Amino acid sequence: MTEAKTTDRDHALNPGVDLEWLAERIEYRHFQECVHCGLCTASCPTYVETGDENDSPRGRIYLMRAVTDGRLAMGPDVRRHLDLCLDCRACESACPSGVQYGKLIEPYKIAMQKDAPPGDRTSLLQRLILHHLFPYAGRVKAALLPARWLQKLGVLDLAERSGVLRLLPPTLRRMEAMLPRLSGSPSRLPEVLPPIGPKRARVALFLGCVADAMYPETTAATARVLQQNGCEVVIPKGQGCCGAIHYHSGAEAPALALARQNMKTFNPDDFDAIVVNAAGCGAMFKDYAHILSAAEHDQATRFVAKVKDVSEFLVALGPIPPTHAVPIRATYHDACHLCHAQQIRSQPRQLLAMIPGLELTPLEESELCCGAAGTYNLTQPEMSERLGRRKMDHIEATGAQVVATGNVGCILQIARKIKERGAAIEVVHPVELLDRAYRGE
């Protein structure tokens, strides 16, 4: 008996993803809004690197629409092109038609994970890390305790030099390579911090998970800067991960549960703003009204209206100029989910320009992704490496002593590249430089 040849109709009947599930989450008009002009291609990091039309935003929209229409199956090639998308949203900034690309690719990535063949799924180790470790700050802090001591004793440096770390699984090797130099045990901030000077606002501060665990000094600096600007800072108990790690890795249900938990914890009526210092978290917060059910839309909209990136909030409030000089040459990298997802570009630069003695040098391709993209550097390491090297080349060309960026993922990625090259460059959040200027450090 000869094997039957697979026909286009067979593919249409077996699309490889749950089209009914996708139909509930994607308005078909979002596909139709793309006029395929190609103006997005020059802003797409993967297309810039590969030159493959299937790795461009319009190419991926073609693929997703063809699967939705039943003209194409979700085979390995289609999965590869869609998986390679960073979800950086640079195409949204470039698009003259206002295509909401994120509302297409994100549901598709969830559907692809739900219905992926066993060999195409995220590995068990990666799922454990992404879904059961990273989104929980307490677990991350506990997991970092041994690393903190190994760094202090010099054991990790010795292991790196000897090559012993090459025995670790690839995912753990990449995580170790991104591990920052951990400071002493992070101190717990009080639930309420009083304003310095006349009270101008009452704000809630979102701590995050990985950001607070790995860079507690950024959290503390954010709180101090807000206090310096007359804010009463409240750190509500019960807050959790924003849900981005789950959502962007295909786990919708826990992401929605975390969204509901945060909306309950941060009552928008109690605060003038809900302040976030991580671009990815802020973008996820601002998407709650889109990802939650229609019945929760009003509640989510009220919550979203109060969510502000720390730079966005301070500029709107009217920042108090710092008086102490920070005499350094710095450059600024635009975190994708700050400039593209939230359209926040000028505010961080305005804050940096206020600092006496700081020389801000432009960065070429500042808005092109550094390759971090949340957990992309774990799930797509090859492309992440290519983009990281590209970003580092441009950073070194500025001659800057410090590179500032408003997202923890970017800080981890760029710090790793700095370490690999042995460059004498520091990477920090802009609010840390502002804090130094207020404190005289």
N, C-alpha and C positions, 0 to 999 in steps of 0.2 A: 504494500500500500504506500503510495506517495504522500508526502506531507503537504497539506494544503497551504497555498501561498496566502500570506496575510494581506488583506485588502484595506483600502481606505475606510470602507464601511466598518470593518472589524475594529479599526482604531477609533472610529467615532463612537462605537458601542462600548469601548473599553478605554476611556480617556486617561486613566491613571490617576485621577483625582476626583474628589466628590464635587461634581458640578452643581448639584442642588445646594450643597453647603456654601459654595462660593457665590451662587446667585443671591443668597440671603445677605451677603456681606459686601458685594460689589455692585454698584449701580452701573449698568451697561453704558450709560452715557459717558462715563469716565474713559472708556476705551475710545469712544467716538470723538472726544475732545482733541485727541492727538491728530494733527494734520500732517505728520511725518515730514516736517520741514528740515529736520536734522540740525537745528541750532543747538540742540542739547548735547550733541556728540562731543564737542570740544570740551565740555565741562564734566563729562563722565570719566572718572578715573580708570575704569576697566577698559573702556573703548580707547582711551588715550594710550594705554599700555599695549593692548592686543591688536587694535585696528580691525577687529572683527565686528561687523554690523550687528551680529546676534548678541554681542556684549555691550551694545549701546541701549539707551532708554527706549528709543523708538523701535529698535529691533526686538527688545524684550516685550514691548507692548504688542507688537505683531504676534509674537509667540503666544503670549497669554490670551490674546483675543482668538487666535486660531484654535487653541485648546478649548476655550469657552464655547466657541461656535461648533465644536465637534469636527473640525477639519484636521486636527493634529492631535496625536496622543502625547501624553506626558512621558516621553521616553527618556533614556539616559542623557541624550544630547540636550534636550530642552531643559531638563533638570540642571545640568551643568551650567548652562548659560544663566538661568535664573538664580541658582545658588551663588554664582560669582558676583551678583549685585551686592554692593555694600549698603544699600538703602541709605546713602548719604544725602539724597534729595537735591543734589546740585542741579539736576535736570529741571527741577521745579523752579529754581531761581532763574535759569536760562530760558525757560519756555515762554514764548510770547502768547500762547493760547491758554495759559493757566492750567495745564494738565496736572492733576493731583496724583502724581505717580505713586506716592506712598500708599494711597488708598487702593492701589492695584497690586503692588508687589508684596505688601505685608500679608494680606489674606492668602495670596498664592503661596507664600513661604510656609504659612501655617498648614495649608492644605497639602503641600508637598511633604511635610514632615508626618502628617497624619497618615498619609497613604503611601509612604515611601517603601519600596522593596527593602527587605532586611539588609542587603549589602549597601544601600544608599543612605541609611539612617545615620544620625549622629551616633558616635560610639558610646558604649555604656559609660566609660570613664568621663567623656565629655558631658553626657547628660547628667551624671552625678554632680559634676562641678558646676554646670550651668544652672541646673534646676534645684539642687539641694545644698549648694555651698554659697556661691556668689550672691544670691539674693538675700542672704541672711547675715547681717553685720556681725552678730554675736558669734556665729559659726566661723566667719572669716577671721575674726580677731583671735578665736581659739586656735584655728589652724595656723595662724602666723606666729604664735608663741614659740614653737620650736625653731622656726626660721629666724626669729628675733635673736634668740640665744646663739644659734649657729653663726649668724653674722657677727655677733659681739665677740665670739671666741675665735673668729677667723676661719672657721671650718668650711663655710660655703665658698670663700675665696680660694681656699686650698683645693676643694673639690673641683672647682671650675678649672684651675690651672692644671690639675692632674688628669683631667678628662673623665673622671669617674661619673660625672653627670650625664655622659653620653649613654650610660646604661639605663637611664630612666626612659619611660614611654615618651614619645614625641610631645604629647600634650603637656606632660609635667615638665619636660625640658623647656618648652616655650614659656610656661608659667614662671619657672625659676629665673629664666633670662629677663623677664619683665619685673621681677620683684624689686621694689625700690629699697634704698637703704632705710631700714626701719628705725625710727627714733625710739626713745624710751616708752614704757607702757603708756598708752593714751589715757589722758585724764577725762573724766566724765564731766560734761558741762552741766551747770545747774539748770533746772527747768525754766527759770525766768532770770534774764539778765537785764539790769536797769539801764536806761539811757544815760549817756553822758551829756550833760547840759539839758536845755529845755526839751521836753518830749515832743517829737514830731510825728511819730507813728508807732503802731503796735504791730509787730510782724511775727509770723511763725517761721522757724527755720527748719527746712528739710535736711536731714542728715545723710540720707542715702545708705548704701550698704558697702560696696567695695570702696567707694570714695572715702567714707568716714573711717573704715578699717585700715586702709593703707596710707591715707594722708590726713590724719586727725588734725595736723597743724593747719591745714587749709580750712577745715571746719571752724577751728578756734579763731583763725584770722578773719573769717567771714563774720562771725559773731561780734568780734571786736570792732570791725569796720562799721557794722550796722549800729553798734552802740555809739561810736564816735559821731555818727550822723543823727543822733537823737532818737534812736529806735529802742523801744522796749522789745527785747528778743525773747520769744517763748519757744521752747523746744518740747512740743507735745509728746507725751508718752503714747505708745501704741502705734507709732508710725512704722511703716515697713518699706520694703523695696518698691520702687515706682511701678514695677511690672515689666519693664522693657526687656530685661534679660530673658524672661519666660516668653514674652510675646514675640520677640524677634527670632527666637529659636524654635518657634512652632508650638509652644505650649500655651494655648489660649486660656483655658479654664483657670489655672493658677494666676495668670496675669490679671484677669478680670476680678478675681477674689482679692488680690492685693490692691487693685484700684478702688474697690468698694471699701476696703479697710482704711485706706488713706483718706477717702472722702468723708468717712465717719470721724476720723481722728482730727483732720484739719477742718473745723467748722468755719466756712468762709465768712460767716456773720461775726465771728469773734476777732477777725484780723483785718488790717488794712491791706496786707499782702501775705502771700505764702512764698517765701524766698527760697530759691534753689540755686546752688552754685555749680551744678553739673549739667552741661548742655543736654546730654542724652536723657537725663531724668526730667528736666524741664519740658523737653519736647514730648515725652511720654505723658506727662501730666496734662499738657495742653491738648492731647489727643483723646482724653477720657470721654469727652462728649461724642466722639466718633465711634470708639470701639465698644462702648457700653450699649445696652439695649435702649430702645426708644422710650420705654417706661422710665428710664433713669436719666433721660436727656436733660431735663430741667435742672435736676440736682447737679449733674456733671457740669453743665454750663455755668452755674453759679460758682462752682469750685474753680473751674478753668479761668474765670474772669479775675480771680485773685492771684493766680500763679504768675510769678515774675522771676526772671533770671536776676541775680544779684546786681549785675551791671545795668540792666534795664530798669530795675527799681531805683537804684541810687541816682541815675541820671534824671529820672522823672521826679524824684524827691528834691533834687538840687543838692549835689554833694558839697560838703564842707571841704574847702581846699586844705590839703596837708601842708605842713610848714617845714618838715625836715627833708633834706636833700637825699636822693638815692642816685649817686653819680655813676650810672652804668649805661652801656649801650644795649638796648633791648630790641627784640622784634616780636611780632604778634602773629600767631597762627590761628586762623578762623576754624573753630570746631564746627564740623558739618551740621550738627543738630542745633547749633546756635545761629549760624549765618543762613543756612538753607531752610531748616525746619521751622525756626522761630523768626527769621529775618532780622536778627540782631547783629549788626556789624559795627556801627559807629560808637555805640555806648562803651564797650571795653576800651577802645582807643581814646575816647574822651577822658576816661578815668586815668589811663596811663599818662596822657598828656598833661594832667594836673600835677604830676609828681615833679617837684623841683630837681633839676640835675639829670633827669632821665632822658636819654636820646632814643627816640623810637624810629627804627629803621624799617622801611618797607620790605616785605617778604614776597619773593616771586611765587606765583601759584599758591597764594595764601589760602584760597578757598578750595583747593584740591585736597581730597582726603589723604590723611597720613597713613591709612591702612589699618587703623585700630578698629573703628566701626563697631563699637560694643565688644562682641566676642568674635568678630571676624578673624582676628589674628590667631585665634585658636582653631577655627573651623576651615579657614581658607589661608593657610600659612604662606603659600608660595606668592600669591598676589599681594598679600599683606606685606611681605618682605620687599617686593618690588616697589610698592608705594612708599614704604618706610624709607628705603634708600633714596628715592626721588626727593622726598620731603627733606631728608637730612642734607642732601647736596645743596638745596636752596638755603637752608638755615645756616650752614657753614659759610656760604657765599656772602651773607650779610655782615659777617665779622662780629656778630652780637655776642655779648657775654651771657645774656639771658634770653630765653624764648618763653613768652607767656601764652597760655591758651586756657580756655574756659571749660575743659572737660577732662575728667579723670582718665578716660581711655586714651585720649591724645597724650596726656602727660606720661602715662606708662609706656606708650609706644615710642614717643620721641626720646624719653629717658633711656630706653633700651638701645636705641640707635646711637645716642651720645656715648653710652658706655662701650658699645662695640668699637667705636672709632677712637675712643680715648680722648674725646674733645673736651676742652675746658669750657663747657657751656652748662648753665643751670636751666632747668625747665620748671616753671611755677605757674600757679593760677594768678591772673592779674590782681585779684583781691589781696594776695600775699604781698605784692609790691606796694600796694596802697597801704596796707597795714604797717609795713616798714616805714613808710613816709609819715604816718601818723605817730608812730612810736619812737622814731629817731634811731632805728636800727640799721 
